[in-house]
Amino acid sequence: MSNQPYSPDPRGYQQPPIRVPSEQGPYGAADDTIESSNTLRAYAQSRREGYVDPMVNRVENPVEVFEDENLRRANIRYWITRTTYFVLGVLEIILLLRFLFRLLGANQGSSFVMFLYNLSYVFVVPFYGIFNDPTFGNSVLEITTLIAMLIYALLAWGIVSLGRLIFAPKLSSR
């Protein structure tokens, strides 16, 4: 039996020898940086910073950075797609409500109906005059609003397709 306070590890693990501060160097920081890159537009950096504190404890702070150009481009494509389709969805809902309220002859004296008509007017006005909108009493079949909805959907699809084309993954030169 040894006079150590703990029994040896049965797995065979040995603790590293304890170093005195003179073997570890002076108090302060040590920095080991390894950088690498490849032809697939990826960049990696591994950095180990360490120092010895006044209590003679070795403190290490490993930091690993990996930057992939194709992943960054994919994130931009994703952001463009999600933002464009969100804006399109909001606009389509506003235009659909306008279409339904006009078709059902909603009371224009209502503040919500007037707010909706004024809000959607900006998006529908470029398409006025393409077709005549037939009326049936108070109901109006606004073909103009349907055309606006179609054109804005095509415009959003074009923006997303352009984003996918511009931020397509870069292939290696191999």
N, C-alpha and C positions, 0 to 999 in steps of 0.2 A: 504494500500500500504506500502510495506516495503522500507527501505532505502538502499536496495541492488542495485548495478548497473544493475543487470540482473534479469529478472523475473524467477521464479522457472521453472524447466523443466516439461512440461505437462505430460511426460511419467513416472514421479515419480522417475527419476534418481537423486540420491543425490551424490554430490561430496564427496570424502573421506576427512576426517578432515586433516587439515594441521598440520604436525608434526614439531616440532622444532628440531634442530640438537641434542639436548641432549636426546630426546626420541629415535632417530634413532641410536644412538651409535656414537662412534667417527668417524672422517673422515677415510676413508679407504674402503677396500673391504669386502664384505660378500659373502660367498659361500655356496650354498645349492646344494648338488649333490644327485641324486637318480639313482640307478642302478638296473636293473632287467634283468633276462634272463629266457629262458624257454627250454624245452627239444627238441624243433624243431630247435635248433642251431641258435637261433636269440638272439641278444644282444641289449639292449636299455639303453641309458643313457640320463638323463635329468639334465641339470645344469643351475642354475640361479646364475649369478654373479651380484653383485650390489655394488655401492659405492655412497657416498655423496660427491659431488664436493665442492670446496670452496664457491661457490655461493649458497649453501644450496639447491641444486637440487639433487634429487634422480635419479641416472642413473643405469639402469638395462640392462643386456645383457644375455637374455635367449638363451641357446644352447641345441638343442636336437640331439642326435646321435642314429641312429638305424642301426645296422649291421646284415644282414641276411646271414648266411653261404650258404644257397642254392642259394640265389641271386648272391653271389660272384662266386659260382661254375658255374652258368648259364652264367655269363659274360665271364668266362674263356672258356667255351664250344663255345660260340658265337664267341669269338676272334679267337680260333683255327680254327673253321669252315670257317669264312670269310677269314682269312689269307691263309689257305690252298687252298681254291677254287680260290682266286685271283691269287696266284702263278701258280696254274694249268691252269687257263685261259690264262695267259701270255704265258706259255710254249706251250700250245696247239695251240695258234695263230701262234707262231714262227714255230712250226712243220708243221702246216697246210700250211703256206706260203712256206716252204721248199718243201713240197709234191707237191703243185700246180706249183711252178716254175720248179721243176724237170720234172713234167709230161708235162708241156707245152714247155719244152726245152728253158728256159730263157737263155739269153746271159750271159756267165760266165765272160765276160770282163767288165760287169757293176759293179761298186763299191758296189752298194746296194745289188746286188745278191750275190757277194762274201762275203760281211759282213754277210748276212743272212745265207749262207752256213757255214761260219766259226763259227758263233754263235750257230747254231743248231747242228753242228757236235759233240759237246761235249755230247749232249743228245741222239744222234742217234748211236754213235759208239759202245755202249755195245750190240747193237742188230744186228750188222753186222754179216753175215754168217749164220743166221738162215734160210733165204730163199735167193734164187737168185733173183735179181731185173731185170725183163725183160726190154730190151731197144728196142725202135722203132725209129731209126735215132738219133736225138738229144733228144728225149723224153725218160724219164726213169720212169717206174712205181715202185716207191720205197715202196715196201711192208714193208721194214725195218722201215720206218717212221711211217707207220700205226700201226705197232706192238708197236713201242715206244709210240705213242699216247695212245694206249689202256693200256699198262702197267702203264704209269704215271697216267692215270685216275683211275685205280684200286688202285694204291699206295695212291693217294690222298683220295680216298674213305675209305681206310683202316685207314689212319691217323685220319680222321674225326670220324670214328666209334670208334677208340681207345680213342680219346678225350671224346667222349660222354660216353663211358664206365667208364673211370677213373674219370671224373668229373660229374657223375650222381648225382641227388639230394639225399641227406641223408634223410632217413625216420626216423621218431621218433621211440623210443623203445616201444611204446604202441602197 
